[in-house]
Amino acid sequence: MALPITDTRVTYPQGAVESASRVLHVEVRDDGRRAVLLDTTAFHPVDHAWPDQGPDRGELVTGARRWTVVDCVVGATDGTALHLGAESPVRKGTEGWAFVVVHLIEGTDGDGPAEGDDVVVRVDSAYRAAVSAGHTGCHLASLALNRALADRWKKDVAPDALGAPNFDALAIETTVIGEFGSVDTYRLGKSLRRKGFSTADLDTAATAAAVNATLAEWTATEASIGIAVDGPGLTDRRRWICDLPGERAEIPCGGTHLGSLAGTDVTVRLELADADGTPVLRMDTRVGVPVPA
């Protein structure tokens, strides 16, 4: 079977942790792992262009046979070759290319699902829920941080989803989302100061207290969270939506999330450090969620 020339259909934005799928392509990589492409998948892959959320954990199942998915990445193909992650020579959405979810499994010759097989994708739902909590908390914390730092801007800059100056977008260096939390690092260097941000006498304790007060107000609403999708394909636009008190937050996002803020507790810690002479602000976000009975 030739390489697919259409994007993988993905069901994880709607919260799916299982999908019935057809194997479209299998190839053995140089490292011995097998790359498995499916027509549809519930697996969330890591995207090298914005690798803040890593891949789901889980397995592919057919009959009594099952294979652990050891990694899951976004790939690209023009129908002649498969490129994984940073190997891709084109940006997502490039015309004439398909963008696919690549499930990587271990296996020896003759092992693994074959092209044309029907398989069931089963995602580790507990791990998915933990990372989804971390991603939801990351969005909320960034919005609350933007609000807490709003009076430090001396120039007009692009606003965030709630209208505050978007410190998060302008200063972010790295974001790492994990189970029940995330870590964001922000560079407070010359380029940010030229944009109008004042770093003088930044009190991390007072700022964290303001952020946490906003987060407590928001989570107390138990607001619902939704994902708006423009289509079922991997590259179709998706947006995180949360109705906060008197305002709606809508952020482009390809990750997974909680379904609501019910019972959720989100808190942050802020630390200032030095990176080769440049101040760096670190925000450590922790998310508490109800434990299922």
Secondary structure, DSSP 8 states (H G I E B T S, - for coil): -----S--EE-GGGT--EEEEEEEEEEE-TTS-EEEEESEE----B-TTSTTB----EEEEETTEEEEEEEEEEEEESSS-EEEGGG-SS-TT-TT-EEEEEEEE---TT-S--TT-EEEEEE-HHHHHHHHHHHHHHHHHHHHHHHHTGGGBSS---B-TTSSB-HHHHHEEEEEEETTEEEEEEE--HHHHHTTB--TT--HHHHHHHHHHHHHHHHHTT-BEEEEES-SBTTS-EEEEEEETTEEEEEE--S---SB-TT-EEEEEEEEEEETTEEEEEEEEEEE-----
